[in-house]
Amino acid sequence: MARTSQEEQKRRRRSRLLKGLVVGGAAVGIPALANALIARRNRRLPKASWGDLQRYAWRLGEITYQRLGSGEPMVLIHSFGPGHDSEEWRQVALALADHYSVYVIDLLGWGRSEKPNLTYDGELYIQLLSEFLDDIVEERSVILAAGLGAAYSVQVAVDRPEAVSSLGLVVPSGLDTEGDEPDLKDALVHWLLRTPIFGTSALNLLTSRTALGQHLRGEILYAPERADATRIEHLYRSSHQPGAHAALAAYLSGYSNHRVVDALARLTQPVWLAWGRRAKNPTVETADLWLQRAPHAELEVFEESGNLPHLEEFTAFAGSIRRYLERQSEPITLD
C-alpha cells in the first residue's frame, strides 16, 4: 500500500510540473518579463537570528551552517522541498544546544549555501556530508536527518561507520519507488525545468506564495495554522535565491533520490525513527518497512505532526531524541 501511495504521489507531482511547464510556456514574452521581475524583487535571506553562522569552503561551493551549543557533536540535515532549508530545525537545535554541539547545515543549492549551476544528485550530497564530517565536525557524531536527507545519512553511516555514532531518521525517504533511478520521463522533466523560460516560469508558479501555502497545508504540516505568513515568506525568499531552481529541479524530477535498501542491511549504528502520525508522503505505515529492514531501530510517532515533527512538535521531539541517546549511552550490566 505504501508503495502504491508513493507511485501515485510521483504521478501527481509530475502531472503538476508538466501543467506548470505548459502554462509557463503558453506565451514567451509575458513569462520572460514576469520571471525577470520576480528575480529583481526578491531579496537575499537575512542572517539567521539563532546560532553562530559559519562557512565551509567545500570544493563544489561554499556551505553555510549554524553552530551552537557544546558537548557531543550532532549534525542536523533538512528535508527537501520548495524553500526548505536549515530553518526547519531552529527550535530543536536551540533545545539540544544545552547538551550537544549542534551543526545545522544548509545543503548545497539550498538556503544560504552557494548554488552553483550543476546537476544535483544523491552522490553529490553523500560526498558533501562525508567531507563535512571530516573537515568541520572532526569527531564521531550523531546525525538527525529528515526526508531525503535521511537516505543520504544512512549511506554515509554505512560507508563511514567511524564518523557516525547513531542516526535519527525523520519521516525518511529511500525505501520506496522514490528511491529509484530517474527514468526517461524524469529526465525530460528535469531538462524542461532547467530551460530559461519554460522551466523558470513553471518553478516560479510552484514557488509562489499561494502555492507554498498550499504545499505546507496540503502536504507537509498537520496543523494549517502553522503555515503562517512568516513561514511562507521564508520559503518564498529561500526558493527564489539566485540559482535555487537548479537544486529544486533536480529534487522534483527525481535526480536527487537515493535508494537505501541495500545499505540498511549493513547498518550497524543505533537508529531512531521519528514519524508524524499525519505524514502524507511517506505515510506512517511506511515505518513498518523500515523496521523490517532495520529491526534494531526504535520508532516514535508524533500524534500532532505531518512530515516535519521536528518543526511541529519541537519540544516533544527534542526531549524524545535526547532520552533515546541517553539510553544508548547507558552501560550494559550483566546479571
N, C-alpha and C positions, 0 to 999 in steps of 0.2 A: 504493500500500500504506500509506503514511504517513497519507493522508487517511482511509482506511478505519479505521485504528487510532484516529485522533482521534475519529471518529464513534462508534465502539464505546465509547471511554472516556467520552464525553459521555453516551451512553445509560446506561452502568452507573452513572455518578455521579448522574444524575437519578433512576434507579431507587432508589438508596440513600437519596437525600433524601426521596423520596416514602414509602418504607418508614419512615424516621425520623419523618416527619410523622404517619403512621398510628399508629405505636407511641406517639409523644408525645401524641397526642390521644385515645388509647383511653379514658382517663378524665380528667376535668378537675381534680378536687381534688388527686389524688396528684401529677401533673406540676407543678401550680402550687406545691405545697409543696416539691417537690424542687428546682425552679428557684430558689425563694427561699433555700433552704438553701445551694445552690451559690454563689449570688451573695454571700451573707453570709460564707461561709467563705473565699472567695478573697481573697488579699492582693494588693496592688499590686506591680508589678515593682520590685525594688530598683534603685538606681542602678548602672549598668554599672561594672565594675571596670577597664575599659580605656578609654583616650582621655579626652577632656575633654567632658563633656556640655554642649551648647549648645541654645538655644531660638530658634526663628524664629517671630515673631508673624505668621503668614500670615493672609490675610483670611478664610479659612473655618475656621481653627482653628490652635492652636499646634502647631508641628512640632519634634520633638526630633531632634538628630543628634549623633554623636560626631565630634570634631575632633582630629586627631593628625598629627604629622609636619610637614615643611616641604619646599618645592620646588614643582614644577608641580602645580596642583590636579587632584585626581581625586575623582570622586563615585561612591560605591558604592550600588547600589539593590537591595534584597532581592527575593526571589521571593514569590509569593502562595500561601497555603495556611493551614490552621488553625494559628494561633500563630506563623506566620512573621514575622520582623522582622529588624532590623539585626544581631542576634546571629550570624546565619549567616556574616557577613563578618568576624567578630572577628579570627581568626588571619591572614587575608590582609591586613587593614588594618594590623595590627601589623607584618607583614613588609614592607609597602610604605611604611610611615611613614619609613623611612630615606632614601627617595628622593623622596617626594611629600608634598604637603599633602593629607591624606585626609579626606573628608567622608562619613560613613556615616549615611544618613538613615533614619528610620522614617517611612514614608509616612502620610498622614492616614488615621486609622482603624486603624492597626497599631502594635504595640509600645508605646512610651512616648508617642507623639504623641496629640494630642487626638482624640476620637472623636465628632464631632457627629452628630446624628440626621438624616442626609440620604441621598440616593441616590448611591452611589459609582460613577461611570462612568469610562471611559477619558479623556474630555476633561478631567475634573477633575484627574486625575493628570498629564496632559500640561501643563496650566496650572501646576500646583504645581511641577513640575520646571523649567519655563522661568523662573518667577519666583524660584525658589530660586537658580538660576544667576545671575540678575541681582542679587538683593538680598543674597545671602550670599557666593557664590564670587567674583563680580565679575571673573573672568578666564576666558579660553578654557580649557576643561578637558577631561580625559579622563573618559568615563563608562563604568563597568563595571556591567552590569545583568543580573539573572537572571530567567528565565521571562517572565512578563507584563510585568515592569518593563523588559525589553529592547525590547518593542514600543513602549512609551512613549518610550524613549530614541531609537529610530530616528526617530520623528516629531519629537521636539524637535531632533534633529540636522539634519533636513531643513528644518524651519521656522526654526531659529536657527543657521545654519552658523557665524556669528561667535562663538557661545558654546561650541561643541563641537569639539574638535580631533581626537578619534578615539573609536571605540567598541569596547568589549569586550562581546560578547553571549554569555551563558552559558545553554545549552540554551533558546534563546529561543522564545517563542510569537508568533503573529501571521500566519503564512502559511497555516494550515490552517483547518478549519471552526470551530475555537475562536475565530477572529478575526471571525466573522460577527456581525451584529447579533442580539440576543436575539429569539427567536420567541415566539409566544403561550404555549407551554408553559413557556419560561424565565420569562416574565412572571408566570405563575401560581405557579411555584415560588418566585420572588422574593417575591411578595406573601405566600404562606403562611409563608415563612421569617421574614418581618418581623412576623407576628402574635405577640402576647404569650405565649400558652400553647403553641399548636401549634409555632410556629416556634422559640421558645426551647427547648422540650423536644427538638426534633429536633437543633438545633445543640449542645445540651448532650450529647446522645448521641454526636454526631460528634466532639466535642472532649473526651470522657472520656479518662482516661489510657490505658485499654486501646485505644480507637480511635486515639489519637495514636501509640501504639507500632506499631499495625498500619499506619498511614499512613506512618510513617518506613520501616519494614522492607519493606513491600509496594510502595510507590510512589515513594519519594524516594531512599533510600540503598541503596548496593550492599552494604556490609558491615553485617550486622544488629547486630554488637556496638557500632557507633557510635550506635545508638538506645538509649543508656544511660538510666538513671533521671534523671540530671541534665538531659539534653537534653529528655526527655519532660516533666519537671516545668516547665521553662521554657516549652515550647509550651503546656502546660496553663494556666499562670498568664497568659501573654500572650493566649491566646484567650478568657480569662474576665475580662479587664479590663472595667470598666463601659463599655458602648457598643460593644464589639468585635464584636458579632454583626452590626451593620449592614454593615460592610465585607466581612465573611466571606460574608454572604448575597448581596451583590452579585457577589462573585467566583464563588461556587458556582453561581449562576443565569445567569452569562454577561454580567451588566451591566457588568463592568469590562473586557471584551475590547476589543482594538483591532487592526484588520487593517492590515498594513503593506505589502501587495503593491505598491501604487502608490507609496508613499513610498520603497521600496528602489530603484526605478528612478531616483529623483532624488538619492540619497545620494552625496555626494562625499568624505566623510571615510574614512580607513582603517578597516577593520573586521576585528576578530579574533574568530573564533567558537570557543567552548570547549564541548566536549560530553563527557559521561560515556559511556563505552562501554556501560554497563549502564542508561542512562537509559530509562525506560519510557514517558514521555509528555511531550514527543515523543521518539521513538527517534532514535538516531544517524543512521539512514538519512534522516531529515528534513533533515539538514545539506546534502544534495545540492540540495534545493530552494532553500536559502539561497544556496548557491554559484552556482546557475544565475542567480539574480536579482541577486546581488552578486558578479560574477566577480572583482572585485579583492580580495575578502576572503580571509583565511587561516584555515584550520581546524586546531585542535589537539584531539585526542581523548585523554582521560584514562582509562586502561585499568581502574583500580580504583575507578571512581565511577559513581554514578547521576545523578540530576538536579542534584545540588549538588557538582560537582567542587571548587569553591572552599571547601567545608566538608570534604569527604572527603580531598582531596589538596592541602591548602592550601599546603604548601611548594613542591611542583612547580608549582602554579597561579601563585603569586606570582612565581616565577622565570621562568615562561614569558611572562606578560604584560609583565614588566619588559624581557625581552630583545626582545620584539616592539616595544615602544615605543621602545627604544633604536635598533632598526633603522630605524624610521620617521624618527627624528631625524638619522640619518647624512646628511651632504651627498652629493649626487649628483655623481659625477665623470664627465667626458666623455673618451672616448678621443681 
